[in-house]
Amino acid sequence: MKSDAKSEHWSDVYGSKADTDTSWYEPVPAASLAMLDRLNVGAGQSVIDVGGGTSALVGSLWARGHRDLSVLDVSAEALQRSRGRLGEDADRVDWVVADVTDWTPTRQYDVWHDRAVFHFMTTPNARAAYLATLRSTLRPGGALVLATFALTGPEQCSGLPVARYSAEGLVDVLGPGIELIDHREVVHTTPWGSEQPFTWIGGRLTP
Ligand SMILES: C[S@@+](CC[C@H](N)C(=O)[O-])C[C@H]1O[C@@H](n2cnc3c(N)ncnc32)[C@H](O)[C@@H]1O
């Protein structure tokens, strides 16, 4: 799928659904915060939330004292909504409308966070492009938090096919240079009560 088509797809999704009508909605990003804590990520560290959509993570990190935050998403609609929720603090967050597979960062970050985005990279080309962005964006030694559908998770999300992973499979597909520090399977419950098992990994980009 080309970037324009992705942007259109996701903006249609966000344009037609409230947050609580999306399967990935969670009022508190508990698993993300737990993995960031596990990696000793502190308020002084810069974080980019890749495919952050309308996630509450940016607000939670702001409340924890983080002041160097970026949220990247292919949907301008999603970022606009997230921005609105943060109020005046939103002006101090960097909102980046971009396709992660086709984006050149202008700086590096201490932390890369992705919940439910990498699994949309279902071709070797898309995965390679994602990983190239990850490697140029995350500083050497930086922390990586990644969550995808687990092997027993759904085969699709939002009408798009996804790739599902075990922790081992995820580390394998990420390739060399990632030190795995922790992994977990966490079952997410959608707003309508369905269960979606996710694989979470926390690691570091080896210097
Ligand atoms: C399932 S949602 C997860 C949103 C958010 N991470 C969360 O946990 O609430 C997937 C998000 O990834 C974004 N997305 C999908 N493909 C993308 C891409 N190639 N580049 C950037 N964002 C993308 C979508 O717009 C959407 O906001």
The ligand as an SDF file (V2000), in Angstrom:
LIG
                    3D

 27 29  0  0  0  0  0  0  0  0999 V2000
   -3.8930   -0.2430   15.7140 C   0  0  0  0  0  0  0  0  0  0  0  0
   -3.5380    1.4580   15.7150 S   0  0  0  0  0  0  0  0  0  0  0  0
   -2.5780    1.6490   17.1980 C   0  0  0  0  0  0  0  0  0  0  0  0
   -2.5150    3.0790   17.6580 C   0  0  0  0  0  0  0  0  0  0  0  0
   -1.6770    3.3130   18.9230 C   0  0  0  0  0  0  0  0  0  0  0  0
   -0.3230    2.8400   18.7760 N   0  0  0  0  0  0  0  0  0  0  0  0
   -2.3180    2.6910   20.1340 C   0  0  0  0  0  0  0  0  0  0  0  0
   -1.7380    1.7770   20.7220 O   0  0  0  0  0  0  0  0  0  0  0  0
   -3.4040    3.1730   20.5040 O   0  0  0  0  0  0  0  0  0  0  0  0
   -2.3150    1.5890   14.4350 C   0  0  0  0  0  0  0  0  0  0  0  0
   -1.8390    3.0030   14.2020 C   0  0  0  0  0  0  0  0  0  0  0  0
   -0.7480    2.9870   13.3060 O   0  0  0  0  0  0  0  0  0  0  0  0
   -0.8930    4.0060   12.3550 C   0  0  0  0  0  0  0  0  0  0  0  0
   -0.1420    3.5370   11.1650 N   0  0  0  0  0  0  0  0  0  0  0  0
   -0.4190    2.4680   10.3880 C   0  0  0  0  0  0  0  0  0  0  0  0
    0.5110    2.3210    9.4300 N   0  0  0  0  0  0  0  0  0  0  0  0
    1.4110    3.3280    9.6230 C   0  0  0  0  0  0  0  0  0  0  0  0
    2.5960    3.7170    8.9630 C   0  0  0  0  0  0  0  0  0  0  0  0
    3.0510    3.0360    7.9080 N   0  0  0  0  0  0  0  0  0  0  0  0
    3.2710    4.7990    9.4150 N   0  0  0  0  0  0  0  0  0  0  0  0
    2.8060    5.5020   10.4880 C   0  0  0  0  0  0  0  0  0  0  0  0
    1.6850    5.1840   11.1500 N   0  0  0  0  0  0  0  0  0  0  0  0
    0.9970    4.1000   10.7320 C   0  0  0  0  0  0  0  0  0  0  0  0
   -2.3890    4.1400   12.1670 C   0  0  0  0  0  0  0  0  0  0  0  0
   -2.7730    5.3870   11.6650 O   0  0  0  0  0  0  0  0  0  0  0  0
   -2.8750    3.9020   13.5830 C   0  0  0  0  0  0  0  0  0  0  0  0
   -2.9370    5.1040   14.3170 O   0  0  0  0  0  0  0  0  0  0  0  0
  1  2  1  0
  2  3  1  0
  2 10  1  0
  3  4  1  0
  4  5  1  0
  5  6  1  0
  5  7  1  0
  7  8  2  0
  7  9  1  0
 10 11  1  0
 11 12  1  0
 11 26  1  0
 12 13  1  0
 13 14  1  0
 13 24  1  0
 14 15  1  0
 14 23  1  0
 15 16  2  0
 16 17  1  0
 17 18  1  0
 17 23  2  0
 18 19  1  0
 18 20  2  0
 20 21  1  0
 21 22  2  0
 22 23  1  0
 24 25  1  0
 24 26  1  0
 26 27  1  0
M  CHG  2   2   1   9  -1
M  END
$$$$
